[in-house]
Amino acid sequence: MSTTVTSERVEQVVYKALESFGADPAEFSREATFEQLDVDSLDLAELSQIAEEEFGVPLKGEDVKGIRTVGDAIDLIVSRA
Amino acid sequence: MRPDDAVILVTGGSRGIGAACARALADDGWAVALTYRTSPDGAAQTVRDIEASGGRATAIELDVTDAGGIAGAVEAAGTTLGGPVLGLVNNAGVRADDLAVSIDDDAWDVVLDTNLTGAFRLTRQALRGMVRARFGRVVNVASVVGPRANAGQANYAAAKSGLIGFTRTAATEVARRGVTINAVAPGFINTDMTAGILQNGAIDAIPARRAGEPEEVAACVRFLASDGAGYVTGTTLFVDGGLSA
């Protein structure tokens, strides 16, 4: 599984998820914080679920608690895939 | 809006309040998966009743205290009935009555595990799909016992109070996704579970001067699970003939 999960692919899925949470795509970047994007804890829980479904990466609450930016989330998923 | 193919899972649906809920929800257009633990015949009968009325239903064996069986039951409900599981009625419950001074650990654990922990695990599992779908209805069958004292049921009161607290907080977490979580709190209802306790003047304490029927609880559950109740969440609807008024 690890060989097929690229950073670009994860970025695509994460951006699509963020958009579905109501975040503004114009503000998307790896450096954007979830706070800036108005992405809250329920959104992150849903993002974890999407990561699990798309990439088979089970993320627990404590994994997600430490991430602050979009890039953090992408790196975490890629590192676990 | 609830999709046409939405499935609702009703635990403990083989008899009593659960069976009445299953019938009422099917009547309201839900495809109903009802779970049973000890009464496959009752579950099969409820399914037949629903089908005879033109509804869709299936029965699934599930012990709600079996943590490993929860995900499979939710998945089976959706697969068997061919739709997303967007409704859940946590109705399965047990009693093991005694005075607090005499409740042993087993009697405490089985009541908490079934009435509270089982409901939590099922809700946690079902919420995943509901949050993604931006629609969901969870109704927890609590009890007037908990909000009100009832000597001899400290374990049951603790579980049902816990269920009401869980309902309130979980409801606030998912409200913005179109998912509602509410509770009903039945008083004395004529079921197998209350057989034998509706004596000794218990009826005299109820303002309505009668026990309730499972269908009267089911009507409230049906409402809370409906599209019309979309702005009702985190609340507990007492169905008790005025006992807690």
Chai-1 contact restraints between the chains, C-beta under 6 A:
chainA,res_idxA,chainB,res_idxB,connection_type,confidence,min_distance_angstrom,max_distance_angstrom,comment,restraint_id
A,E46,B,V131,contact,1.0,0.0,6.0,A-B,restraint_1
A,Q49,B,R128,contact,1.0,0.0,6.0,A-B,restraint_2
